[in-house]
């Protein structure tokens, strides 16, 4: 009977350890998936892409196309 009690206490201890580990994991996931943290990561990723040579080329090309379209529309509206 002493053996059965010891096993039950070991099981309880295992359950408690598993519960503590689960709580830590849930806290880590909540931190990782917090909306503010996701927004910061997204902002950093966009900034990194825009400051890369390819990103700067895309931004420059887009600005050039928009400038041409605005000038074209202004000239058409004056006619």
N, C-alpha and C positions, 0 to 999 in steps of 0.2 A: 503494500500500500504506500509506503514511503516513496518507492520508485515512481508510482503513478503521479503523486503530488509533485515530485521533482520534474517530471516530464511536463506536467501542466504548467508549472512555473516557467520552465524553459520556453514553452509555446507562448505564454503571455509575454515573456521578454522579447521573443522573436517578433511577435505582433507589434509590440511597442516600438522596437527598432525600425520595423518596416513602416510604421505610421510616421515616425520622425523623418525617415528618409523621404517618404512621399510628401510630407509637408515642405521639406527643403526643395524638392523637385518642383512642386507647384509654385512656390515662391520664386524660384529661378525662372520658370516659364512666364509667370505674371510680369516679372521685371523685363524679360526679353520682349514680350509682346505688348508692353504698355504703349498706348497711342503716341505719347510724347516721344518716347524712344524711337518708335518706328518713323515718326516724322523727322526726327533728327538724322536718322540713318539715311532716309530718302533724300533729304536736303543735302547731306554730305556727298551722296552718290551722284546727284545731279550736278552739284558744284564741281566735283572731280571730272565728270564727263565734259562739262562746258569749258573747263580750263585746259583740257587736253588739246593737242594740235587739231585732231579731227573734230572735236566739239567746237573749237573756235572757227574752223572752216565752215561748219554747218551754220553757226550763228551769223557769220559774215555773209555767207551766201543767201541766207534767209533775209537778212537786212537789205542786201542789194536788190533782191527780187521785190521786196515790199516797197523799196524806194522807187523802183522803176514803175510798179503798178500805181503808186500814189501820183507820181508825176504824169503818167499816162492818163489817169482819170481826171486830173486837174486840167490837162490840155483839152480833153474831150468836153469837159463841162464848160469851158470858155468859148467853145465854137458855137 
